[in-house]
Amino acid sequence: MTNALAVAINFAQFLATAVIGVIAFLKQRDKPLIKQISLLCLVVAGWQLCEIGFFLTNIPALARFFFDAKLVFVSTAPVLVLFLSYKFYIRRPSPAEKKLAAVLFIVPAVTSVLALTSTLHPFIRKEFAFVETFPLYTYINVRGLWFWVHSAHCYLVILATILIILTQHKRLPKEYKTPSSLLLAGALVAFFCNISTITDLYSPAVDVTLIGLSVSLIFFYVAVSANNKMDFLALARKEIFWYLEERIFILDLDRSVADVNRSGRQWLQSLDIEPGSLSFWEVTSRIGRDLGPDALKGANTEDGVDIYLSSAGHPLIYNLRERPIRNSLGEQIGFIASFTDVTRYKLLIDRLEETAGIDPLTGLGNRRSYERARKALDRAENLPLSVILGDVNALKMVNDTQGHQAGDTLLRVVASVLSDSCPPGGAAYRIGGDEFLMLLPHVSVSEAKNILAGIQMILSKIKRYPFAPSIALGCATKSAAGEDLEELVRQADGNMYRSKASARAEQKEVFK
């Protein structure tokens, strides 16, 4: 190997270091850890320039200066690598840790002073002499006591760096493992290259330790860039969580509230609720609904479950969804529960369905639809025309004892039975909260009574709900064209209330 080749090798390392430093400064200077990378680039570049100067000069005294001056950078580099690794995992050192960092610079500071004055004392080199100065410098180098102190300090710092990386690596989330592995690879390359030269009494043609650190610098830069990208994505996720309009609750496995986003906090504050250490059950209880496991089963579905509340007399509708949080092993470690205000959309849908003549809860025709049908069917060709009027039994009791969701289910069950019981040409309508009406053209008195009895029989056999669905029914039939259909409805209503009075006693027994 010639001096020119040695210069070329070190100059190539210098260019690579300079490129990393310039890219880091121009593109990412405002990102975390880039300052540490830039400072490390300057130190490594200083070391490389000393090596270049050493092989370029023909003056032994100047070569000796470059040879000793590089120790300023050699002693500083491991400490900077340690700082880089530490801040890679722990972004805000404590005051005590900052004091320890200052202590770590004591040995490099002493080494720097002794290296720059090495011709005046034997602390760094007991004996040093050039044997040959061309084509490469060959020299006798008997190291002094402080050189070994400096070397021991460098190795201990590098070992501490590797220990920190190994300790912190296993605690990282899966997405941060790759940047951490790159950092570890860089530290190991620097360590083993340094090990390879520590026992040599004569310096090799090129500094293997410097080559190792130059390669490590590439690993460090890629690791920091990847880590910054992960930080950016994590920050973006955090910002999304914080600014979403949905009220989002982070829950542990016991469903204690671990965190709430901004919208959720504002929502709870408007309801005079401080989340604190409340469980999710207590929070939902405070907002006016006790949500048990049955409600959360619905929350786990794709559509979620709608929660009906009121504020200052105005209806509020929230869609509750719950999703599991799993760790990298697929184990469930918590839940995300979100409340989405769907009041506007639900009310708009209700208006559209009302305009279209559909009751949104049951899917039956609504009162508007009934009025249109009544006018259309009140003709002689539809006689006999029967009306069955119904009033759901114990709806208020079900709402009070089992919740409004159970009450809604009761209405849907009854509506389904009424719809299925209609003969061809007939239709069922929900004309009020718990009131239903069936318009049955070409159905005689006896047929209407049979339909009524069939409905009661079907309802009595339904046992899969925590309530016994039943409805009080009354019927009346228009047989002649001169009869008033409105009077017919009033007759059916009277018959229904007589039926309801007898059913109330039975329902009270069921709920005892």
C-alpha positions as CSV (number, residue, x, y, z in Angstrom):
1,M,0.0,0.0,0.0
2,T,1.3,3.5,-0.9
3,N,0.7,6.8,0.8
4,A,-1.6,7.8,-2.0
5,L,-3.8,4.8,-1.5
6,A,-4.0,5.4,2.2
7,V,-5.0,9.0,1.5
8,A,-7.6,7.9,-1.0
9,I,-9.1,5.5,1.5
10,N,-9.4,8.1,4.2
11,F,-10.6,10.7,1.7
12,A,-13.4,8.4,0.6
13,Q,-14.4,8.0,4.3
14,F,-14.3,11.8,4.7
15,L,-16.5,12.3,1.7
16,A,-19.0,9.8,3.0
17,T,-19.0,11.5,6.4
18,A,-19.4,14.9,4.8
19,V,-22.3,13.7,2.7
20,I,-24.1,12.3,5.8
21,G,-23.5,15.5,7.7
22,V,-24.7,17.8,4.9
23,I,-27.8,15.7,4.2
24,A,-28.6,15.6,7.9
25,F,-28.2,19.3,8.2
26,L,-30.1,20.3,5.1
27,K,-33.0,17.9,5.2
28,Q,-33.6,17.0,8.9
29,R,-31.9,19.6,11.1
30,D,-35.1,20.2,12.9
31,K,-35.6,16.5,13.7
32,P,-34.7,14.8,17.0
33,L,-31.1,13.4,17.3
34,I,-29.9,15.0,14.1
35,K,-27.8,17.5,16.2
36,Q,-26.0,14.5,17.8
37,I,-25.5,12.9,14.3
38,S,-24.1,16.2,13.0
39,L,-21.7,16.7,15.9
40,L,-20.5,13.1,15.5
41,C,-19.9,13.7,11.8
42,L,-17.7,16.7,12.7
43,V,-15.7,14.6,15.1
44,V,-15.2,11.7,12.7
45,A,-14.4,14.1,9.9
46,G,-11.7,15.7,12.1
47,W,-10.2,12.3,12.8
48,Q,-10.2,11.5,9.1
49,L,-8.5,14.8,8.2
50,C,-5.8,14.1,10.7
51,E,-5.3,10.7,9.0
52,I,-5.1,12.4,5.6
53,G,-2.7,15.0,6.8
54,F,-0.5,12.3,8.4
55,F,0.0,10.5,5.0
56,L,0.2,13.6,2.9
57,T,3.1,15.4,4.7
58,N,6.8,14.6,4.2
59,I,7.7,16.4,7.4
60,P,8.1,14.1,10.4
61,A,7.3,16.8,13.0
62,L,4.0,17.6,11.2
63,A,3.2,13.9,10.8
64,R,3.8,13.5,14.6
65,F,1.4,16.4,15.2
66,F,-1.4,14.8,13.1
67,F,-0.7,11.4,14.7
68,D,-1.2,12.8,18.2
69,A,-4.0,15.4,17.3
70,K,-6.3,12.6,16.2
71,L,-6.6,11.4,19.8
72,V,-8.7,14.5,20.5
73,F,-11.3,13.0,18.2
74,V,-10.7,9.4,19.1
75,S,-11.5,10.1,22.8
76,T,-14.5,12.2,22.0
77,A,-16.3,10.0,19.5
78,P,-17.3,7.1,21.9
79,V,-18.9,9.6,24.3
80,L,-20.9,11.1,21.5
81,V,-22.0,7.7,20.4
82,L,-23.1,7.0,24.0
83,F,-25.1,10.2,24.1
84,L,-26.7,9.5,20.7
85,S,-27.7,6.0,21.9
86,Y,-29.1,7.3,25.2
87,K,-31.1,10.0,23.6
88,F,-32.3,7.6,21.0
89,Y,-34.3,5.9,23.8
90,I,-34.6,8.5,26.5
91,R,-35.3,11.9,25.0
92,R,-35.2,14.0,28.1
93,P,-32.3,13.3,30.5
94,S,-32.7,14.1,34.1
95,P,-30.5,16.8,35.8
96,A,-28.4,14.0,37.4
97,E,-27.9,12.3,34.0
98,K,-26.8,15.6,32.5
99,K,-24.2,15.9,35.3
100,L,-23.0,12.4,34.6
101,A,-22.7,13.4,30.9
102,A,-20.4,16.2,31.9
103,V,-18.2,13.8,34.0
104,L,-17.8,11.6,30.9
105,F,-16.0,14.4,29.1
106,I,-13.3,14.7,31.7
107,V,-11.1,11.9,30.3
108,P,-11.5,13.2,26.7
109,A,-10.6,16.7,27.8
110,V,-7.4,15.5,29.6
111,T,-6.5,13.3,26.6
112,S,-6.9,16.2,24.3
113,V,-4.5,18.4,26.3
114,L,-1.9,15.7,26.7
115,A,-2.2,14.6,23.1
116,L,-1.5,18.2,21.8
117,T,1.5,18.5,24.2
118,S,2.7,14.9,23.8
119,T,6.2,16.0,22.7
120,L,6.8,17.6,26.1
121,H,6.0,14.6,28.4
122,P,5.7,10.7,28.4
123,F,2.0,10.4,29.6
124,I,0.7,9.6,26.1
125,R,3.8,8.1,24.5
126,K,6.9,7.0,26.5
127,E,8.8,6.5,23.3
128,F,8.1,7.5,19.7
129,A,10.4,7.5,16.7
130,F,10.0,7.2,12.9
131,V,11.9,4.3,11.4
132,E,10.9,5.0,7.9
133,T,8.9,7.8,6.3
134,F,8.4,6.5,2.8
135,P,6.3,5.0,1.2
136,L,4.4,4.7,4.5
137,Y,5.2,5.9,7.9
138,T,6.7,3.2,10.1
139,Y,7.3,4.1,13.7
140,I,8.1,2.7,17.1
141,N,5.4,3.6,19.6
142,V,5.7,2.8,23.3
143,R,2.4,4.0,24.9
144,G,2.4,5.9,28.2
145,L,0.1,5.4,31.2
146,W,-2.6,7.9,30.2
147,F,-3.0,6.3,26.8
148,W,-4.2,3.1,28.6
149,V,-6.5,5.2,30.8
150,H,-7.9,6.9,27.7
151,S,-8.2,3.5,25.9
152,A,-10.0,1.9,28.9
153,H,-12.4,4.9,29.0
154,C,-13.2,4.5,25.3
155,Y,-13.9,0.7,25.7
156,L,-16.0,1.2,28.8
157,V,-18.1,3.9,27.1
158,I,-18.6,1.7,24.0
159,L,-19.6,-1.3,26.2
160,A,-22.0,1.0,28.2
161,T,-23.5,2.1,24.8
162,I,-24.1,-1.6,23.8
163,L,-25.6,-2.4,27.2
164,I,-28.0,0.6,26.9
165,I,-29.1,-0.5,23.4
166,L,-29.6,-4.1,24.4
167,T,-31.5,-3.2,27.6
168,Q,-33.8,-0.7,25.8
169,H,-34.3,-2.7,22.6
170,K,-36.4,-5.4,24.1
171,R,-38.8,-2.8,25.6
172,L,-39.6,-1.1,22.3
173,P,-42.8,-1.6,20.3
174,K,-42.5,-3.7,17.3
175,E,-42.3,-0.8,14.8
176,Y,-39.3,0.7,16.6
177,K,-37.3,-2.6,16.5
178,T,-35.7,-2.0,13.1
179,P,-34.1,1.4,13.9
180,S,-32.9,0.1,17.2
181,S,-31.3,-2.9,15.5
182,L,-29.5,-0.6,13.1
183,L,-28.1,1.4,16.0
184,L,-26.9,-1.8,17.7
185,A,-25.2,-3.0,14.5
186,G,-23.4,0.4,14.3
187,A,-22.2,0.1,17.9
188,L,-21.0,-3.5,17.4
189,V,-19.1,-2.6,14.2
190,A,-17.3,0.2,16.1
191,F,-16.5,-2.0,19.1
192,F,-15.0,-5.0,17.1
193,C,-13.0,-2.8,14.8
194,N,-11.5,-1.1,17.8
195,I,-10.7,-4.5,19.4
196,S,-8.8,-5.6,16.3
197,T,-6.2,-2.8,16.8
198,I,-5.7,-2.5,20.6
199,T,-3.0,-5.1,20.8
200,D,-0.9,-3.9,17.8
201,L,2.5,-2.3,18.8
202,Y,2.9,-0.9,15.3
203,S,0.1,1.0,13.6
204,P,-1.3,-0.6,10.5
205,A,-1.3,1.2,7.2
206,V,-4.8,2.5,7.8
207,D,-6.7,3.0,11.0
208,V,-9.2,0.1,11.2
209,T,-10.9,1.8,14.2
210,L,-11.6,4.8,12.1
211,I,-13.0,2.7,9.2
212,G,-15.3,0.9,11.7
213,L,-16.6,4.2,13.1
214,S,-17.1,5.6,9.6
215,V,-19.2,2.5,8.7
216,S,-21.0,2.8,12.0
217,L,-21.9,6.4,11.2
218,I,-23.9,5.2,8.2
219,F,-25.8,2.7,10.5
220,F,-26.4,5.5,13.0
221,Y,-27.7,7.9,10.5
222,V,-30.1,5.4,8.9
223,A,-31.2,4.3,12.4
224,V,-31.9,7.9,13.5
225,S,-33.8,8.7,10.2
226,A,-35.9,5.6,10.5
227,N,-36.6,6.4,14.2
228,N,-37.6,10.0,13.3
229,K,-40.0,8.6,10.7
230,M,-41.5,6.3,13.4
231,D,-41.7,9.3,15.7
232,F,-43.4,11.3,13.0
233,L,-46.0,8.5,12.4
234,A,-46.5,8.1,16.2
235,L,-47.0,11.8,16.6
236,A,-49.4,11.9,13.6
237,R,-51.4,9.1,15.3
238,K,-51.4,11.0,18.5
239,E,-52.6,14.1,16.8
240,I,-55.3,12.2,15.0
241,F,-56.4,10.7,18.3
242,W,-56.4,14.0,20.1
243,Y,-58.3,16.0,17.4
244,L,-60.8,13.5,16.2
245,E,-64.4,14.7,16.7
246,E,-65.4,11.3,18.1
247,R,-65.3,10.9,21.9
248,I,-62.6,8.3,22.3
249,F,-61.8,6.4,25.5
250,I,-58.7,4.2,26.0
251,L,-59.6,1.5,28.5
252,D,-57.6,-1.2,30.2
253,L,-58.8,-4.8,30.6
254,D,-60.8,-3.8,33.7
255,R,-62.4,-1.0,31.6
256,S,-60.9,1.7,33.7
257,V,-60.4,4.9,31.7
258,A,-56.7,5.2,30.9
259,D,-57.0,8.2,28.5
260,V,-59.6,10.4,26.8
261,N,-59.1,12.5,23.8
262,R,-59.8,16.3,23.6
263,S,-63.4,15.9,22.3
264,G,-64.2,13.3,24.9
265,R,-62.9,15.5,27.7
266,Q,-64.9,18.5,26.5
267,W,-68.0,16.3,26.2
268,L,-67.6,15.0,29.8
269,Q,-66.9,18.5,31.1
270,S,-70.1,19.7,29.4
271,L,-71.9,17.0,31.4
272,D,-70.0,18.0,34.6
273,I,-68.1,14.7,34.7
274,E,-64.4,14.4,35.6
275,P,-63.1,11.1,34.1
276,G,-60.3,10.8,36.7
277,S,-60.1,7.2,37.8
278,L,-63.7,6.3,36.9
279,S,-64.5,3.1,35.2
280,F,-66.2,3.1,31.8
281,W,-69.3,1.7,33.5
282,E,-69.4,4.7,35.9
283,V,-68.8,7.2,33.0
284,T,-71.7,5.8,31.0
285,S,-73.9,5.8,34.1
286,R,-73.1,9.5,34.7
287,I,-74.1,10.4,31.1
288,G,-77.5,8.8,31.8
289,R,-77.3,5.2,30.6
290,D,-76.2,2.1,32.4
291,L,-74.4,0.1,29.7
292,G,-74.0,-3.5,30.7
293,P,-72.3,-6.4,28.8
294,D,-75.4,-6.8,26.5
295,A,-75.0,-3.3,25.3
296,L,-71.3,-3.7,24.7
297,K,-72.0,-6.8,22.6
298,G,-73.8,-4.5,20.2
299,A,-70.9,-2.0,20.4
300,N,-68.5,-4.7,19.2
301,T,-70.4,-5.1,15.9
302,E,-69.7,-3.2,12.7
303,D,-72.7,-0.9,13.2
304,G,-72.1,-0.3,16.9
305,V,-75.0,0.5,19.2
306,D,-77.0,3.7,19.4
307,I,-77.3,5.4,22.8
308,Y,-80.2,7.8,23.2
309,L,-79.7,10.7,25.6
310,S,-81.1,14.2,26.2
311,S,-79.6,17.5,27.0
312,A,-81.7,20.6,27.9
313,G,-84.7,18.8,26.5
314,H,-83.1,18.1,23.2
315,P,-82.5,14.5,22.0
316,L,-79.0,13.3,21.6
317,I,-78.0,10.1,19.8
318,Y,-74.5,8.6,20.1
319,N,-73.2,5.6,18.3
320,L,-71.0,3.5,20.6
321,R,-68.3,1.3,19.2
322,E,-65.7,-0.8,21.0
323,R,-62.6,-2.3,19.6
324,P,-59.9,-4.4,21.2
325,I,-56.3,-3.2,21.6
326,R,-53.8,-6.0,21.1
327,N,-50.0,-6.2,21.6
328,S,-47.4,-7.6,19.1
329,L,-48.2,-11.1,20.3
330,G,-51.9,-10.7,19.5
331,E,-52.9,-10.6,23.2
332,Q,-55.7,-8.3,24.1
333,I,-54.5,-5.6,26.5
334,G,-57.3,-3.1,26.5
335,F,-60.1,-1.5,24.5
336,I,-60.9,1.6,22.5
337,A,-64.4,2.9,23.0
338,S,-65.7,5.7,20.8
339,F,-68.9,7.8,21.0
340,T,-69.9,9.4,17.7
341,D,-72.6,12.1,17.7
342,V,-75.0,10.9,15.1
343,T,-77.9,13.0,16.2
344,R,-78.1,15.1,13.0
345,Y,-77.9,12.1,10.7
346,K,-80.4,10.1,12.7
347,L,-82.9,13.0,12.8
348,L,-82.4,13.5,9.1
349,I,-83.0,9.9,8.3
350,D,-86.1,9.9,10.5
351,R,-87.4,12.9,8.6
352,L,-86.7,11.2,5.3
353,E,-88.3,8.0,6.4
354,E,-91.3,9.9,7.9
355,T,-91.7,11.7,4.5
356,A,-91.5,8.3,2.8
357,G,-94.0,6.9,5.2
358,I,-91.7,4.5,7.0
359,D,-91.3,4.2,10.8
360,P,-87.5,4.1,11.3
361,L,-87.6,1.8,14.4
362,T,-89.9,-1.0,13.1
363,G,-89.9,-0.6,9.4
364,L,-93.7,-0.5,9.3
365,G,-95.7,2.3,7.7
366,N,-96.0,5.4,9.9
367,R,-99.0,7.6,10.6
368,R,-98.5,9.6,7.4
369,S,-98.5,6.3,5.5
370,Y,-101.6,5.1,7.4
371,E,-103.5,8.3,6.5
372,R,-102.7,7.8,2.8
373,A,-103.7,4.1,3.0
374,R,-106.9,4.8,4.8
375,K,-108.1,7.2,2.2
376,A,-107.1,4.8,-0.6
377,L,-108.8,1.7,1.0
378,D,-112.1,3.4,2.2
379,R,-114.0,2.3,-0.9
380,A,-116.8,-0.1,-1.5
381,E,-114.7,-2.5,-3.6
382,N,-112.5,-3.2,-0.5
383,L,-115.4,-4.2,1.8
384,P,-115.5,-5.9,4.2
385,L,-112.7,-3.7,5.6
386,S,-111.4,-4.7,9.1
387,V,-109.3,-2.6,11.5
388,I,-107.2,-4.1,14.2
389,L,-105.8,-1.6,16.7
390,G,-103.1,-2.5,19.2
391,D,-101.3,-1.1,22.2
392,V,-98.1,-2.8,23.4
393,N,-98.4,-4.0,27.0
394,A,-95.9,-2.9,29.7
395,L,-93.6,-0.9,27.3
396,K,-92.9,1.7,30.0
397,M,-92.1,-1.0,32.6
398,V,-89.7,-2.7,30.2
399,N,-88.0,0.7,29.5
400,D,-87.7,1.5,33.2
401,T,-86.5,-1.9,34.4
402,Q,-84.5,-3.2,31.4
403,G,-83.5,0.0,29.5
404,H,-84.7,1.7,26.3
405,Q,-82.8,-0.7,24.1
406,A,-85.0,-3.6,25.5
407,G,-88.1,-1.4,24.9
408,D,-87.0,-0.8,21.3
409,T,-86.6,-4.6,20.8
410,L,-90.1,-5.2,22.3
411,L,-91.6,-2.8,19.7
412,R,-89.7,-4.5,16.8
413,V,-90.8,-7.9,17.9
414,V,-94.4,-6.9,18.0
415,A,-94.2,-5.1,14.7
416,S,-92.7,-8.1,13.0
417,V,-95.5,-10.4,14.3
418,L,-98.1,-7.9,13.1
419,S,-96.6,-7.5,9.7
420,D,-96.2,-11.3,9.2
421,S,-99.9,-11.8,10.3
422,C,-101.3,-9.5,7.6
423,P,-103.2,-11.3,4.8
424,P,-102.5,-10.3,1.2
425,G,-103.5,-6.7,0.6
426,G,-103.3,-5.8,4.3
427,A,-100.7,-3.7,6.0
428,A,-99.6,-2.8,9.6
429,Y,-98.7,0.7,10.8
430,R,-97.0,2.2,13.8
431,I,-99.2,5.3,14.5
432,G,-97.8,6.3,17.9
433,G,-95.2,5.4,20.5
434,D,-96.6,2.0,21.4
435,E,-99.7,2.1,19.1
436,F,-100.1,-0.1,16.1
437,L,-102.9,-0.4,13.5
438,M,-103.7,-2.9,10.8
439,L,-105.8,-2.1,7.8
440,L,-107.2,-5.4,6.3
441,P,-109.3,-5.1,3.1
442,H,-111.6,-8.0,2.2
443,V,-111.3,-9.4,5.8
444,S,-114.6,-10.2,7.6
445,V,-115.4,-9.9,11.3
446,S,-114.7,-13.6,12.0
447,E,-111.4,-13.5,9.9
448,A,-110.3,-10.4,11.8
449,K,-110.9,-12.1,15.2
450,N,-108.9,-15.2,14.0
451,I,-106.0,-12.9,12.9
452,L,-106.2,-11.2,16.3
453,A,-106.1,-14.5,18.1
454,G,-103.3,-15.8,16.0
455,I,-101.2,-12.7,16.8
456,Q,-101.7,-13.3,20.6
457,M,-100.8,-17.0,20.2
458,I,-97.5,-16.2,18.3
459,L,-96.5,-13.6,20.9
460,S,-97.2,-15.9,23.8
461,K,-94.8,-18.5,22.4
462,I,-91.8,-16.1,22.1
463,K,-89.6,-16.9,25.1
464,R,-86.0,-15.8,24.0
465,Y,-86.2,-12.2,25.5
466,P,-86.0,-11.0,29.1
467,F,-89.6,-9.8,28.7
468,A,-92.8,-11.4,27.6
469,P,-94.0,-9.6,24.4
470,S,-97.7,-8.9,24.4
471,I,-100.1,-6.4,22.9
472,A,-103.7,-5.5,23.7
473,L,-105.7,-5.7,20.5
474,G,-109.2,-4.7,19.5
475,C,-110.9,-5.1,16.1
476,A,-113.9,-3.7,14.2
477,T,-115.2,-4.3,10.7
478,K,-116.8,-2.0,8.1
479,S,-119.3,-4.0,6.1
480,A,-121.4,-1.3,4.4
481,A,-120.4,1.7,2.3
482,G,-122.2,4.2,4.5
483,E,-120.3,3.4,7.7
484,D,-117.7,5.9,8.9
485,L,-114.2,4.4,8.9
486,E,-113.1,6.8,11.7
487,E,-116.0,5.5,13.9
488,L,-114.8,2.0,13.1
489,V,-111.3,2.9,14.4
490,R,-112.9,4.3,17.6
491,Q,-114.8,1.0,18.1
492,A,-111.5,-0.9,17.6
493,D,-109.9,1.4,20.1
494,G,-112.6,0.8,22.7
495,N,-112.3,-3.0,22.2
496,M,-108.5,-2.7,22.6
497,Y,-108.7,-0.9,25.9
498,R,-111.0,-3.4,27.3
499,S,-108.5,-6.1,26.3
500,K,-105.6,-4.0,27.8
501,A,-107.2,-3.6,31.2
502,S,-107.4,-7.4,31.6
503,A,-103.8,-7.9,30.4
504,R,-102.2,-5.4,32.9
505,A,-102.7,-7.6,35.8
506,E,-101.0,-10.5,34.0
507,Q,-98.0,-8.3,33.1
508,K,-97.5,-7.2,36.7
509,E,-97.2,-10.8,37.7
510,V,-94.5,-11.3,35.1
511,F,-92.3,-8.5,36.4
512,K,-92.6,-9.3,40.1
